[in-house]
């Protein structure tokens, strides 16, 4: 009798928990459906039409836009640029973020001032940073050109953003300046989750600080590395605001990304249907790359 009563109470509690979870989840699921799921589906639908984004008339053209996308050199060029940004974002931002976090973790509370100073770039808007570096890197009066003039002893101009060979890598450097602090904080949190008794045991066994980092701390940060790389990968494939305000995809398409190309098609050329096709192509490529990355990059999460 008591067992039946306990089972009944457990079932009632489970039903109550399920009902409460449903009540709280419905608003979130509704918002996700309206602002994420529906726009994605509608983007694929629009890609099947010929439409300028303004008129009420839309002409169904089937897969013509997708056929054009497969042979669109500018789209694949911009995708290549996204891949370059992705690779350098991972190679620059994450190692630098980990180095800064390691320095701060070793210094303890006395280095808290550096946490504040180094985190400031991430608090600034991408648009503000874009304008700041546009003026700082200007050929006339910019920091680089001014320093070159002082060193050379004569008027010297260095055009980093106007040179097709340097523009993309210059923007990548600015991106690293803004987003490295995010990964710094992320790795600081990772270090904070490592039990201090592990470090104490390593010291007792005679391990140096470097040996502790190399053989214990960094391996324990494996899941943090994977998550950080995934976030950097996805973020770098959809950059828009900073590069738009610095170069608008120029010079001569040298910094064109998929997002800037999509924006130009949709809102400057008013070719909303083909712009939607580019956006849908972005969605497919980003999802595929993220899935492949997570499949290949496996780390041990239980220690």
C-alpha positions as CSV (number, residue, x, y, z in Angstrom):
1,X,0.0,0.0,0.0
2,X,2.8,2.4,0.9
3,X,4.7,1.4,-2.3
4,X,1.6,2.2,-4.4
5,X,1.3,5.6,-2.6
6,X,4.9,6.4,-3.3
7,X,4.5,5.5,-7.0
8,X,1.4,7.7,-7.2
9,X,3.2,10.6,-5.5
10,X,6.2,10.2,-7.9
11,X,3.8,10.2,-11.0
12,X,2.0,13.2,-9.7
13,X,5.3,15.0,-9.1
14,X,6.5,14.1,-12.6
15,X,3.2,15.3,-14.2
16,X,3.5,18.6,-12.2
17,X,7.1,19.1,-13.3
18,X,6.2,18.3,-17.0
19,X,3.3,20.8,-16.8
20,X,5.5,23.5,-15.3
21,X,8.3,22.9,-17.9
22,X,5.7,23.1,-20.7
23,X,4.4,26.4,-19.4
24,X,7.9,27.9,-19.2
25,X,9.0,26.5,-22.5
26,X,6.1,27.5,-24.7
27,X,7.0,31.2,-24.8
28,X,10.6,30.5,-25.6
29,X,9.7,28.0,-28.3
30,X,7.2,30.5,-29.7
31,X,9.8,33.2,-29.9
32,X,12.4,30.8,-31.5
33,X,9.8,29.7,-34.1
34,X,8.8,33.3,-35.0
35,X,12.3,34.9,-35.0
36,X,14.5,32.0,-36.1
37,X,12.7,29.0,-37.6
38,X,10.2,31.0,-39.7
39,X,12.8,33.4,-41.2
40,X,15.1,30.5,-42.2
41,X,12.2,28.7,-43.9
42,X,11.0,31.9,-45.6
43,X,14.5,32.6,-46.9
44,X,14.5,29.2,-48.7
45,X,11.0,29.9,-50.0
46,X,11.9,33.4,-51.4
47,X,15.0,31.8,-53.1
48,X,12.6,30.1,-55.4
49,X,11.1,33.3,-56.8
50,X,12.2,36.4,-58.7
51,X,11.4,39.3,-56.5
52,X,12.8,42.8,-55.7
53,X,11.7,42.7,-52.1
54,X,9.3,45.6,-52.5
55,X,6.6,44.8,-55.0
56,X,3.7,42.5,-54.2
57,X,4.3,40.4,-57.4
58,X,6.6,37.5,-57.2
59,X,7.5,35.2,-60.1
60,X,8.2,31.6,-59.3
61,X,11.4,30.5,-61.1
62,X,12.2,27.2,-59.3
63,X,15.9,26.4,-58.8
64,X,17.2,29.1,-61.2
65,X,18.7,31.2,-58.4
66,X,20.4,28.1,-56.9
67,X,21.8,27.3,-60.3
68,X,23.1,30.8,-60.6
69,X,24.6,30.6,-57.1
70,X,26.6,27.5,-58.0
71,X,28.3,29.4,-60.9
72,X,28.6,32.7,-59.0
73,X,32.3,33.5,-58.8
74,X,31.8,36.4,-56.4
75,X,29.9,34.2,-53.9
76,X,32.6,31.6,-53.9
77,X,35.3,34.3,-53.7
78,X,33.5,35.7,-50.6
79,X,33.2,32.2,-49.2
80,X,36.9,31.8,-49.6
81,X,37.4,35.1,-47.7
82,X,35.2,33.8,-44.9
83,X,37.3,30.7,-44.7
84,X,40.5,32.8,-44.4
85,X,38.8,34.9,-41.7
86,X,37.7,31.7,-39.9
87,X,41.2,30.1,-39.9
88,X,43.0,33.2,-38.7
89,X,40.3,34.0,-36.1
90,X,40.9,30.5,-34.6
91,X,44.7,30.8,-34.9
92,X,44.9,34.3,-33.4
93,X,42.0,34.9,-31.0
94,X,41.9,31.6,-29.1
95,X,45.7,31.2,-28.5
96,X,46.1,34.9,-27.5
97,X,43.0,34.6,-25.3
98,X,44.5,31.6,-23.6
99,X,47.9,33.3,-23.1
100,X,46.2,36.3,-21.5
101,X,44.1,34.1,-19.3
102,X,47.1,32.1,-18.2
103,X,49.0,35.3,-17.3
104,X,46.0,36.6,-15.3
105,X,45.4,33.2,-13.6
106,X,49.1,33.1,-12.5
107,X,48.9,36.7,-11.2
108,X,45.8,36.3,-9.2
109,X,43.9,39.2,-7.8
110,X,46.8,41.7,-8.2
111,X,46.3,41.5,-11.9
112,X,42.6,42.3,-11.9
113,X,43.3,45.7,-13.4
114,X,44.5,44.0,-16.5
115,X,41.3,42.1,-16.8
116,X,39.4,45.4,-17.0
117,X,41.8,47.1,-19.4
118,X,42.1,44.1,-21.8
119,X,38.3,43.4,-21.7
120,X,37.4,47.0,-22.8
121,X,37.7,46.4,-26.6
122,X,35.0,43.7,-26.4
123,X,32.7,46.2,-24.7
124,X,32.9,48.6,-27.7
125,X,30.5,48.2,-30.6
126,X,31.9,46.8,-33.8
127,X,30.7,49.9,-35.7
128,X,32.7,52.2,-33.3
129,X,35.8,50.0,-33.6
130,X,35.5,50.0,-37.4
131,X,35.4,53.8,-37.5
132,X,38.2,54.1,-35.0
133,X,40.6,51.9,-37.0
134,X,39.5,53.4,-40.3
135,X,40.8,56.8,-39.1
136,X,43.8,55.2,-37.3
137,X,44.9,53.4,-40.5
138,X,44.2,56.3,-42.8
139,X,46.9,57.1,-45.3
140,X,46.9,60.7,-44.3
141,X,47.3,61.3,-40.6
142,X,46.9,57.6,-39.6
143,X,49.0,56.0,-36.9
144,X,50.9,53.6,-39.2
145,X,51.6,56.3,-41.9
146,X,52.6,58.8,-39.2
147,X,55.1,56.3,-37.6
148,X,56.5,55.4,-41.0
149,X,57.0,59.1,-41.8
150,X,58.9,59.6,-38.5
151,X,61.1,56.5,-39.1
152,X,61.8,57.3,-42.8
153,X,62.3,61.0,-42.1
154,X,60.1,61.9,-45.1
155,X,56.4,61.8,-46.0
156,X,55.4,58.1,-46.2
157,X,52.0,56.7,-46.7
158,X,51.0,53.1,-46.0
159,X,47.6,52.1,-47.2
160,X,46.6,48.9,-45.4
161,X,42.8,49.1,-46.1
162,X,43.1,50.4,-49.7
163,X,45.6,47.7,-50.8
164,X,43.9,44.5,-52.1
165,X,46.8,42.4,-50.8
166,X,46.6,43.6,-47.3
167,X,43.0,44.7,-46.6
168,X,41.5,41.4,-45.5
169,X,44.4,40.6,-43.2
170,X,44.2,44.1,-41.7
171,X,40.5,43.7,-40.9
172,X,41.3,40.2,-39.4
173,X,43.8,41.9,-37.1
174,X,41.1,44.4,-36.0
175,X,38.7,41.6,-35.4
176,X,41.2,39.8,-33.2
177,X,41.8,43.0,-31.2
178,X,38.0,43.1,-30.4
179,X,37.2,39.5,-29.8
180,X,40.3,38.1,-28.1
181,X,39.1,39.5,-24.7
182,X,36.0,37.3,-25.0
183,X,38.1,34.2,-25.2
184,X,40.4,35.5,-22.5
185,X,37.4,35.6,-20.1
186,X,36.2,32.2,-21.3
187,X,39.6,30.6,-20.5
188,X,39.8,32.4,-17.1
189,X,36.5,30.7,-16.3
190,X,38.0,27.4,-17.5
191,X,41.0,27.8,-15.2
192,X,38.6,28.7,-12.4
193,X,36.8,25.3,-12.8
194,X,40.0,23.3,-12.3
195,X,40.2,22.1,-8.7
196,X,43.0,23.8,-6.8
197,X,43.9,20.6,-5.1
198,X,45.1,19.3,-8.5
199,X,47.7,22.2,-8.7
200,X,48.7,21.6,-5.1
201,X,49.2,17.9,-5.8
202,X,51.3,18.7,-8.8
203,X,53.5,21.1,-6.8
204,X,54.0,18.5,-4.1
205,X,55.1,16.0,-6.8
206,X,57.7,18.6,-7.9
207,X,56.0,19.9,-11.1
208,X,56.9,23.4,-12.3
209,X,54.3,25.9,-13.3
210,X,55.1,25.1,-17.0
211,X,54.8,21.4,-16.5
212,X,51.5,21.9,-14.7
213,X,50.1,24.0,-17.6
214,X,51.4,21.6,-20.3
215,X,50.5,18.3,-18.8
216,X,47.5,19.1,-16.5
217,X,45.8,22.4,-17.0
218,X,45.7,22.6,-20.8
219,X,44.5,19.0,-21.3
220,X,41.7,19.8,-18.8
221,X,40.7,22.8,-20.9
222,X,40.1,20.5,-23.9
223,X,36.3,21.0,-23.8
224,X,36.8,24.7,-23.4
225,X,39.0,24.8,-26.5
226,X,36.4,22.9,-28.5
227,X,33.6,25.2,-27.6
228,X,35.7,28.3,-28.1
229,X,36.8,27.1,-31.6
230,X,33.2,26.3,-32.5
231,X,32.0,29.7,-31.5
232,X,34.9,31.4,-33.3
233,X,34.2,29.3,-36.4
234,X,30.5,30.1,-36.6
235,X,31.0,33.8,-35.7
236,X,33.7,34.3,-38.3
237,X,31.5,32.9,-41.1
238,X,28.8,35.5,-40.5
239,X,30.9,38.7,-39.9
240,X,29.2,41.8,-41.3
241,X,29.1,45.1,-39.4
242,X,32.8,45.7,-38.8
243,X,33.9,44.8,-42.3
244,X,31.0,46.7,-43.9
245,X,31.9,49.9,-42.0
246,X,35.7,49.6,-42.7
247,X,35.8,48.5,-46.4
248,X,32.3,47.6,-47.6
249,X,33.8,44.6,-49.3
250,X,36.5,46.6,-51.1
251,X,38.9,47.3,-52.6
252,X,37.8,45.4,-55.7
253,X,36.1,42.7,-53.7
254,X,39.2,41.9,-51.7
255,X,37.3,41.9,-48.4
256,X,34.0,40.7,-49.7
257,X,32.3,38.3,-47.3
258,X,29.1,36.2,-47.8
259,X,27.2,38.6,-45.5
260,X,28.3,41.8,-47.3
261,X,27.6,40.2,-50.7
262,X,24.1,39.2,-49.5
263,X,23.5,42.7,-48.2
264,X,24.5,44.4,-51.4
265,X,22.3,42.1,-53.5
266,X,19.2,42.5,-51.2
267,X,19.3,46.1,-50.1
268,X,21.4,47.9,-52.7
269,X,20.6,46.1,-55.9
270,X,17.0,45.2,-54.7
271,X,17.5,41.6,-55.8
272,X,15.9,40.1,-52.7
273,X,15.3,36.7,-54.2
274,X,18.9,36.1,-55.1
275,X,20.1,37.7,-51.9
276,X,17.9,35.2,-50.1
277,X,19.5,32.4,-52.1
278,X,23.0,33.7,-50.9
279,X,21.7,33.8,-47.3
280,X,20.3,30.3,-47.6
281,X,23.7,29.2,-49.1
282,X,25.4,30.8,-46.1
283,X,23.1,28.8,-43.7
284,X,23.9,25.5,-45.4
285,X,27.7,26.1,-45.6
286,X,27.9,27.4,-42.0
287,X,25.9,24.4,-40.7
288,X,27.9,21.9,-42.7
289,X,31.3,23.3,-41.6
290,X,30.1,23.4,-37.9
291,X,28.9,19.8,-38.1
292,X,32.1,18.6,-39.7
293,X,34.3,20.5,-37.2
294,X,32.4,18.9,-34.2
295,X,32.7,15.5,-35.8
296,X,36.5,15.8,-36.4
297,X,37.4,17.8,-33.3
298,X,36.8,15.4,-30.4
299,X,38.1,15.9,-26.9
300,X,37.9,13.8,-23.8
301,X,35.5,15.4,-21.4
302,X,35.8,13.1,-18.5
303,X,39.0,13.1,-16.4
